[in-house]
């Protein structure tokens, strides 16, 4: 990659953000398409100053991650109606108007990433989906599925938080534990349970997983969580945590460049980055 005076600037803001796999994914995409663009991680402690800085430095597009997906909204000029409804923005697009003034627009591609990953395996319309968790990730995933006509049910450790999300979505909430009695087409873990280093943790007993056709985990380190390993053994179709990451990133790439992203290359870059990190840990 050669960087020169014409290199367009992209990146990700969050805190922490140094662990992010997005630079590997987007830089591979840009390079494959022969685009003179670079994507860098930026750890941010003040979102208002960060947005002012990005505008002043001439950034073209930026991903937003935890904890700024909601708090970035007051600093936008425009917001996509879906992102406004969800109340969270994970993608920024900077463009100039005729007078040369920078216009900053926010989007949300997380919901699209989840929908695309699941729709590869099963139709969404009228499909029953049990979502474990009620945080930011659960909100985006559940919103997308409801839009697509799925019948969503939420379960969460903190019942009131689960109820709040379910009320907002207009769907049901069941107590964590009740899922042992529950049958659905799709099961999605949106919590961090099962993530390294506590890789033997799971919220769903292996012997009930055969009640679901498709099991998805948003955890991607390890790529095969205990939940997914046991789901495979139970005969379920599985969707790993890189799928949602890839498809939300692919949607960002399209917003920034206007062209269809090289998804296979971007997926390989994500897997390679995970491999490299595993080696560096050993
Ligand atoms: P994110 O934005 O990544 O979704 P979050 O907003 O902190 O993160 O939400 C984390 C979700 O994982 C929550 O639903 C949380 O449950 P609580 O609402 O009860 O906190 C869930 N979660 C995290 N650790 C958990 C655990 N050990 N057992 C069950 N649920 C857990």
Boltz pocket constraint, residues with backbone or C-beta under 6 A from the ligand:
constraints:
  - pocket:
      binder: B
      contacts: [[A, 66], [A, 132], [A, 133], [A, 134], [A, 135], [A, 136], [A, 137], [A, 138], [A, 156], [A, 157], [A, 158], [A, 159], [A, 161], [A, 190], [A, 191], [A, 192], [A, 193], [A, 203]]
      max_distance: 6.0
